[in-house]
Amino acid sequence: MDDKIRAISERDRNLLLGGSDESAMERNSAVEWGAASLSLGGVFALLAPIGLFLAAFLQSTSFQGFSRTDKKIAALGGYASVFFILILVIVGIVFGVVSMNASRRQRRPIALGLAGVLLNALDLFMWLGAALAWFATTWNLL
């Protein structure tokens, strides 16, 4: 009996504090989408310099000990990686837009989603530059 009373009192308190159980879940959705967008953007922002370093390493003389087949596999792996990263950056932009829309519907600040969109847009340009650098260093291997 006490469990039923507690459950009813929790539900009543939630209704008094601002809505139903669905609205509490909806309030959190904007934050979750924004956090996902920022997480993707942050990871790929940190990986861009590493991608550029690998492109420079592939062209350097320290990579001369490897066979042409190994270099070709590394070049193709780089192209595939950049392609998948660009897709995930676009997914991060979409997550940020979804967060901004959810925040707007709830009449809450859109800052988290906007930060995710801006960071992923920066990542998009950085990874397009990394793809260009990768192509410039590996075009003769293919």
C-alpha positions in Angstrom: 0.0 0.0 0.0 2.8 2.4 0.8 4.4 1.9 -2.6 1.1 2.9 -4.3 0.9 6.0 -2.2 4.5 6.9 -3.0 3.9 6.4 -6.7 0.9 8.6 -6.7 2.6 11.3 -4.7 5.6 11.3 -7.1 3.3 11.6 -10.0 1.4 14.5 -8.3 4.6 16.3 -7.5 5.8 16.0 -11.1 2.5 17.4 -12.3 2.7 20.3 -9.9 6.3 21.1 -10.8 5.7 21.5 -14.5 4.0 18.8 -16.4 3.6 15.2 -17.1 6.1 12.4 -17.4 6.2 12.9 -21.2 7.2 16.5 -20.8 10.0 15.6 -18.5 11.3 13.2 -21.1 10.8 15.8 -23.8 12.8 18.4 -21.8 15.7 16.1 -21.6 15.7 15.2 -25.3 17.0 18.6 -26.4 19.9 18.3 -24.0 20.7 14.7 -25.1 20.7 15.6 -28.8 22.9 18.7 -28.1 25.3 16.6 -26.0 25.5 14.0 -28.8 26.2 16.7 -31.3 28.9 18.3 -29.2 30.5 14.9 -28.4 30.8 14.0 -32.1 32.1 17.5 -32.9 34.7 17.4 -30.1 36.1 14.0 -31.1 36.4 14.9 -34.7 38.0 18.3 -34.0 40.7 16.5 -32.0 41.2 13.9 -34.7 41.7 16.4 -37.6 45.3 17.3 -36.7 46.1 13.5 -36.4 44.7 13.0 -39.9 46.8 15.8 -41.3 49.9 14.3 -39.5 49.2 10.9 -41.1 49.0 12.5 -44.5 52.3 14.2 -44.0 53.8 10.9 -42.7 52.7 9.0 -45.7 54.6 11.5 -47.9 57.7 11.6 -45.8 60.9 9.6 -46.2 60.2 7.6 -43.1 57.5 5.7 -45.0 60.0 4.7 -47.7 60.6 1.2 -46.1 57.1 0.1 -47.0 56.1 -1.6 -50.2 53.9 0.1 -52.8 51.0 -2.3 -51.9 51.3 -1.2 -48.2 51.2 2.4 -49.2 48.2 1.8 -51.5 46.3 0.1 -48.6 47.1 3.0 -46.3 45.9 5.5 -48.9 42.7 3.6 -49.4 42.2 3.3 -45.7 42.7 7.0 -45.4 40.1 7.8 -48.0 37.6 5.4 -46.4 38.2 7.0 -43.0 37.8 10.5 -44.2 34.6 9.5 -46.0 33.1 8.0 -42.8 34.2 10.9 -40.7 32.5 13.3 -43.1 29.3 11.3 -42.8 29.5 11.4 -39.0 30.2 15.1 -39.0 27.0 15.6 -41.0 25.2 13.4 -38.5 26.5 15.7 -35.7 25.1 18.7 -37.6 21.7 17.0 -37.8 21.8 16.1 -34.1 22.5 19.8 -33.3 19.6 21.0 -35.5 17.3 18.5 -33.8 18.4 19.8 -30.4 17.8 23.4 -31.5 14.3 22.5 -32.7 13.4 20.6 -29.5 14.7 23.5 -27.4 12.7 26.0 -29.5 9.5 23.9 -29.0 10.1 23.9 -25.2 11.0 27.6 -25.2 14.4 26.9 -23.8 17.8 28.3 -24.9 19.2 26.7 -28.0 22.9 27.2 -27.0 23.8 23.6 -26.7 22.5 22.6 -30.1 23.9 25.7 -31.7 27.3 25.0 -30.3 27.1 21.5 -31.7 26.1 22.7 -35.1 28.9 25.3 -35.2 31.6 22.8 -33.9 30.5 20.2 -36.5 30.5 22.8 -39.2 34.1 23.7 -38.3 34.9 20.0 -38.3 33.4 19.7 -41.8 35.7 22.3 -43.2 38.7 20.9 -41.3 38.0 17.4 -42.6 37.4 18.6 -46.1 40.9 20.2 -45.9 42.3 17.0 -44.5 40.7 15.1 -47.4 42.3 17.5 -49.8 45.7 17.1 -48.1 45.3 13.4 -48.1 44.5 13.4 -51.8 47.4 15.7 -52.6 49.9 13.3 -50.8 48.4 10.0 -52.0 47.1 10.6 -55.6 50.2 9.1 -57.1 49.9 5.8 -55.1 46.5 4.8 -56.6 
